[in-house]
């Protein structure tokens, strides 16, 4: 079956549909005409065909659903005052019920733009599928973040860096002549959760994508995505002027180089008039950048920004910069490099910062750059693909992780300066805002490998739209849209989802441990990983285990990375008694017999966390087996087999880590923790 392919847009049959559900989708009218409005019509037809069977006849004479831009309404914005209309902005929408009698109601979806209407339509369809009527007071939504983009780490040969769901869905060979239906389905899925940008190529970039041969293909994709409100972006390899421009340098202060980029930008916009802009990884992990010429990150970013400026493009300049020879705690390097450049970036540059200072670990404290650069817009980069969280086979619902970071207080302007407010621009009044999610999408029939990893794509979109959305609501809605409204399914499985990321933290890296995965592919345990080309690509660098204790001292007696955070956090996290235990070994090196809050020694606590993760992975299997008859057999079996892998590997993690660390602690395992095999 292709249920997996349909993601959260299943449009499965609604049992005993009510007239409020049927009428809207059979008696509707869409004002005006445009490719986006055609998509809206098509989506409603698709949904009503799925929801109702046999499909009821309808008419548009007395519409029960009217979809219209505010400017196309007879009485302009007759329901909304001008203030509300302005608040909706370019992407927002309103859904309101007109008339008082239950059966005589007309639902109105309005927006300032066609794209707003598309978002409103998807919203209403999702409410109908979830049997949730439009509330009396209506629904008013507009995104808190302007650029809600996916980053594909997709190479031109269709391999995907850190991709675990098959190959890249961009079939460069067949483009531009063949347009696969999958491109439309990809765009539909993104539009249905408010994603409005896609970076097609890997940040470890290939400059060939900027040549005419590829721009033609990129244009073909951009043409598909446009009516769904999705802009295309590309990664720009910093040395492109040399590689495809035949210049001898890529120095950002060189006039020839600057002109080359200006011409290149002009050329790109001839193909794609609404091109979003460039994403750049420079001076990081072997990528070329301004450092090669003794220039700063601002010099590099500004050169590209100047080239894009006349066409309205932006530069997303990544802050994932750390030295080739690890002179200092890697945690500190991006901050040290970027903080002095605050205020020096052009107004069409936004600095793209990973959620934490190391690298997409199962848990990281928020990146200290958030809140530290009041004069520079910063965007969040989350990883949706699970490089460090068990790749395709381990279920980890990531919304709680995203939420945790977004809710952290930076104290930049005193209490209440959450990361989310840095990102949505409200804390420092930034005029440009964005969020990026490193995609987990590939050619697998269900797009994401694990069926439940579709939820992470979904959750990312929802949190980019509204960083204050709750994980619980997101999980609930995703389950209902993707599987069934049956509470006997939704309630237990929602619980599994919501606990799954903490479960992974428990069996991989509890109490603030990090980066102890196997070398380079990062799948499975590897706390013993040491040696090799650089210290900060080993595990021993991060856990520092010895007979004396374990953990990375980032206080003033150690690397003092802690000093990059606000005073309030330095006090709180710097103190062994007040630091939340989930960050303990991130910031402190502590002895094995250090006493935890519950009285256990550190060693006992560590062992119990590992065991807890294993226990949960096992009990999830039982819960899943108990809902067997609630969903289709194929997705049931697929998920079950992955859950079994996860439980086995949770045990692998526990055994490996406890055996390895036990050599140092030399302490017995506490009661309740199984002896490693
Ligand atoms: O997470 C690390 C990955 C690299 C990746 C890099 C980055 C695209 O291991 O594969 O490269 O980060 O974010 O640039």
Boltz pocket constraint, residues with backbone or C-beta under 6 A from the ligand:
constraints:
  - pocket:
      binder: B
      contacts: [[A, 153], [A, 161], [A, 162], [A, 203], [A, 204], [A, 281], [A, 285], [A, 320], [A, 359], [A, 360], [A, 387], [A, 520]]
      max_distance: 6.0
